[in-house]
Amino acid sequence: METIQELMPLAKELMAHKPSRKLVKLYLLGGVLAFLGAVLGLMETVCSPFTAAGRLRDREAAVAELRAARERKAPPEPARLEKDKRRQAGRGCRALSHRLHAS
């Protein structure tokens, strides 16, 4: 059904076939759900620009909060830096046990 004008002839045709009571309820439920879907889709389209702006503000606030937290974080201790430098220097050396050939 592309237009509302087709709805009345369809309803008349359905009633001419004398459907059971359960079938009428099912058609009615389907029609109500289709109508609600159309209304919700229209509302989403109308309200979409406002929600997008709100999400953008929330994202910017979260990024600013993370940046502030990083700036407040204390720099690492000098002893810890020395330990990290030793570890990195040790990684550059090749252990003798890992040689690929015998000498």
N, C-alpha and C positions, 0 to 999 in steps of 0.2 A: 504494500500500500504506500503509494508515494504522496498522496494528498488526503486530507481529512474528508474531502467530498466523496471518496470511495468507501468510507466507513459505513454510512447509512445503507447503501445498497447491499453491502456485505452482511450487515446485521439483519436486514429483511430476508435475504436469501437463507441465512442460517435458521431463522425462525420458521421459514416455510418448510424446512426439512423436519421440523418437530424433533430437535435434539433432546437427549435425556437431560435431566436436571443437573447431573454431575458434569456433563459436557458443557452446559451453559456456564456453570461456575468456573470451569477451567478456562473457557474463552474470556470470561470477565477478568479472571486473575491475570491472564496473559496480557490483556489490554491495559490493565492498571499498571502492571510492571513495566510495560513498554512506555506508557505515559510518564511514569516516574523516572525512567532512564533518560527520556528526552529532556525532562525538566532539570534533572541533575547535570546533564551534559551542558545545557544552556547556562546554568548557574556557574559551572566550572569555567566555561569560556568567558563569562562576564567578570568573574572574580579573579581570574588567573593573573592579571598584571599586578594586583595588590599583593598576592601571596608570593610572587616572584621577588618583589622588592623586599618583602619581609625576610625571605630566605637569604637574600644578598646581605642585608644588614646583620643578620645572625652570623653569617659566615665571616664577615669583616670583623665583628666583635670577637669571635673565637680566635681569629688570626692575631688580632691585637693582644689578646690575653696571653696567647702562647709566646709572642715576642717579649712581652713584659716578664713572663716567667723565666725565659732564657736569660734576660738581662739581669734579673735578680739572683740568678744562680751563681754561687761563689766559684772562683777559678780553682782548678785542681791544686793540691798541695805539691810543693817542690819535691819532696821525697817520692811521691807517687810518680811524678814526671820522670825522675831518674830511673825508677824501676821500669817504666814503660820504654824508655830509651834503651835500656839494657836488653829487654826482651826483643825489641826490634832489631838491635844489632846482632843478637844471637840468631835470629832467623836468617840473616844474610849468609852466615857460614854454613858450609855443607858438612854434615857429620861424616866421619870416616866410615862408619858402619853402613852408610847408604850408597857406597860406591857401586857402580854397575859392573865393574870388571875387577878381576883379581890382579894384583901387582906382583 
